[in-house]
Amino acid sequence: MKAKRTNHVAQMRAEYDFDYSKAVRGKYYKRLLKEGSNVVVLERDVAKAFPDSASVNKALRSVLKNKRPRRLTARSPRTRYKAPRASYRGR
């Protein structure tokens, strides 16, 4: 039997009690160093040109779509030339 769901209204309390004795300093610090952050800060003049983040994403996607693809060389200059293998001749 499923438990009954109660409809909680999302409201901010007037005051929250936080138990600082159980707090851990730097709990997510190592993960932040490893994974990095996804926050990008725009300069003021650029931010004024866009009303919201959706329009920034749209503009960046159009730049990426119009970007010329890199030409691939026949082979990387770092790779060594491999001599063809001698083939087996059955007699």
C-alpha beads as a LAMMPS data file, in Angstrom:
LAMMPS data file: protein, C-alpha beads

91 atoms
90 bonds

1 atom types
1 bond types

-500.0 500.0 xlo xhi
-500.0 500.0 ylo yhi
-500.0 500.0 zlo zhi

Masses

1 110.0

Atoms # bond

1 1 1 0.000 0.000 0.000
2 1 1 1.357 3.417 -0.942
3 1 1 1.805 6.104 1.635
4 1 1 -0.543 9.047 1.397
5 1 1 0.954 12.170 -0.057
6 1 1 0.338 15.409 1.684
7 1 1 0.116 18.604 -0.291
8 1 1 2.725 20.917 1.154
9 1 1 2.626 24.493 0.043
10 1 1 6.085 25.801 -0.791
11 1 1 6.461 28.763 1.516
12 1 1 9.387 30.458 3.161
13 1 1 9.385 30.395 6.912
14 1 1 9.855 33.604 8.817
15 1 1 12.917 32.140 10.525
16 1 1 15.026 28.991 10.141
17 1 1 17.023 27.296 12.891
18 1 1 20.353 25.895 11.739
19 1 1 22.456 23.662 13.971
20 1 1 25.984 24.954 13.318
21 1 1 27.485 22.272 15.569
22 1 1 26.806 19.696 12.819
23 1 1 28.099 21.860 9.970
24 1 1 31.109 20.646 7.971
25 1 1 33.501 23.188 6.516
26 1 1 34.489 22.605 2.896
27 1 1 32.207 19.600 2.447
28 1 1 32.047 19.969 -1.357
29 1 1 35.403 21.697 -1.876
30 1 1 37.247 18.728 -3.442
31 1 1 34.351 17.979 -5.773
32 1 1 34.315 21.605 -6.898
33 1 1 38.035 21.443 -7.684
34 1 1 37.632 18.203 -9.614
35 1 1 34.453 18.968 -11.545
36 1 1 34.791 22.716 -11.815
37 1 1 32.020 25.241 -11.832
38 1 1 29.441 26.059 -14.466
39 1 1 29.094 29.732 -13.580
40 1 1 29.979 32.223 -16.291
41 1 1 30.090 35.917 -15.429
42 1 1 29.348 38.316 -18.259
43 1 1 30.768 41.797 -18.497
44 1 1 28.226 44.565 -17.840
45 1 1 28.025 45.734 -21.442
46 1 1 27.419 42.185 -22.678
47 1 1 24.847 41.480 -19.955
48 1 1 22.900 44.609 -20.935
49 1 1 22.550 43.278 -24.491
50 1 1 20.651 40.169 -23.347
51 1 1 17.432 40.200 -21.323
52 1 1 17.820 36.655 -19.954
53 1 1 19.967 33.509 -20.037
54 1 1 17.847 31.887 -22.762
55 1 1 18.770 34.643 -25.224
56 1 1 22.466 34.297 -24.318
57 1 1 22.289 30.554 -24.983
58 1 1 20.485 31.141 -28.289
59 1 1 23.179 33.583 -29.442
60 1 1 25.995 31.245 -28.422
61 1 1 24.364 28.306 -30.220
62 1 1 24.118 30.340 -33.421
63 1 1 27.816 31.217 -33.129
64 1 1 28.674 27.536 -32.695
65 1 1 26.479 26.539 -35.634
66 1 1 28.162 29.062 -37.943
67 1 1 31.664 28.191 -36.774
68 1 1 33.826 26.641 -39.478
69 1 1 34.854 23.084 -38.721
70 1 1 38.558 22.445 -38.318
71 1 1 40.217 20.795 -41.275
72 1 1 41.718 17.466 -40.406
73 1 1 45.140 16.680 -41.791
74 1 1 45.813 13.382 -43.511
75 1 1 47.809 12.224 -40.517
76 1 1 49.084 13.845 -37.418
77 1 1 52.709 15.023 -37.661
78 1 1 53.362 13.349 -34.318
79 1 1 52.550 9.843 -35.520
80 1 1 55.249 7.673 -36.986
81 1 1 54.980 6.141 -40.426
82 1 1 54.137 2.454 -40.265
83 1 1 55.758 0.318 -42.922
84 1 1 53.397 -2.098 -44.672
85 1 1 53.611 -5.653 -43.393
86 1 1 54.943 -8.396 -45.589
87 1 1 52.066 -10.512 -46.791
88 1 1 52.012 -14.285 -46.457
89 1 1 52.272 -16.249 -49.690
90 1 1 50.940 -19.750 -49.417
91 1 1 52.827 -22.313 -51.620

Bonds

1 1 1 2
2 1 2 3
3 1 3 4
4 1 4 5
5 1 5 6
6 1 6 7
7 1 7 8
8 1 8 9
9 1 9 10
10 1 10 11
11 1 11 12
12 1 12 13
13 1 13 14
14 1 14 15
15 1 15 16
16 1 16 17
17 1 17 18
18 1 18 19
19 1 19 20
20 1 20 21
21 1 21 22
22 1 22 23
23 1 23 24
24 1 24 25
25 1 25 26
26 1 26 27
27 1 27 28
28 1 28 29
29 1 29 30
30 1 30 31
31 1 31 32
32 1 32 33
33 1 33 34
34 1 34 35
35 1 35 36
36 1 36 37
37 1 37 38
38 1 38 39
39 1 39 40
40 1 40 41
41 1 41 42
42 1 42 43
43 1 43 44
44 1 44 45
45 1 45 46
46 1 46 47
47 1 47 48
48 1 48 49
49 1 49 50
50 1 50 51
51 1 51 52
52 1 52 53
53 1 53 54
54 1 54 55
55 1 55 56
56 1 56 57
57 1 57 58
58 1 58 59
59 1 59 60
60 1 60 61
61 1 61 62
62 1 62 63
63 1 63 64
64 1 64 65
65 1 65 66
66 1 66 67
67 1 67 68
68 1 68 69
69 1 69 70
70 1 70 71
71 1 71 72
72 1 72 73
73 1 73 74
74 1 74 75
75 1 75 76
76 1 76 77
77 1 77 78
78 1 78 79
79 1 79 80
80 1 80 81
81 1 81 82
82 1 82 83
83 1 83 84
84 1 84 85
85 1 85 86
86 1 86 87
87 1 87 88
88 1 88 89
89 1 89 90
90 1 90 91
